[in-house]
């Protein structure tokens, strides 16, 4: 008896539930602000999730790829790059992508959701916010009050655009708004290309930057249903479906901007700068989440 025949004989002696192939669905989880990085905390960026995406789409026996998203948005560029990588691999491997919004899939988080062939959310999920926002602080009044003079030297008359220590200039605001409009139009085109006829025709309401709960998002066509990853995947692939979480590496030692090591142990020279950057990133991320009451 050859090896093939022996294997078949063994399988015939074992219970069917032990030998029956179970459908496999790799699960990617994208959580956090997009592109908000610091020395001690990684945000969502193509560099941090690319290997996990690749692994999910090349996993042997995968029937589809599921993506769980919990993000208030962030960098438009990183959102687009991650979206494109998912779509490229989905088409290359001919795998359907199911996306599941958790607390929030808004702004750049919703752009990521659009990488899915089908999008699902909880009734209480926050979905949408298809718009572009920029925020900053201005301190010229404070500078004058405490008697500090700001001195800036540039080669290029607009190099000091939006300097927080100089009075705001109308021309600066006009330029920033023009850039925002271009980014917003690209965002709108992406959503329309992915959601197509599923979208409610009230374009003005959909693309104002407004956001909605899951039930309203379903009415507007921003999502395809109210469900979660376990329930939906069992509905599609049966009760025996297997899930394999594919997580990006978050190893502290692998973060390129983390504190370095020397022959004598820790090199603390980067810590003051790192801690400042980490604090600013935390504030930025907190501001993104707070827009949605979280």
Buried (B, 14 or more C-beta within 10 A) or exposed (E): EEEEEEEEEEEEEEEEEEEEEEBBBBBBBBBBBBBBBBBBBBBBBBEBBBEBBEBBBEBEEBBBBBBBBBBBBBBBBBBBBBBEBBBEBBEEEEBBBBBBBBBBBBBBBBBBBBBBBBBBBBEEBBBBBBBBEEEEEBBBEEBEEEEEEBEEEEEEEEEBBBBEBBEEBEEBEEBBEEEBEEBBEBBBEBBBEBBEEEBEEEEEEBBEBEBBBBBBBBEBBBBBEBBBBBEBBBEBBEEEBBBBEBEBEEEEEEBEBBBEEEEEEEEEEBBEEBEEBBEEBBEBBEBBBEBBEE
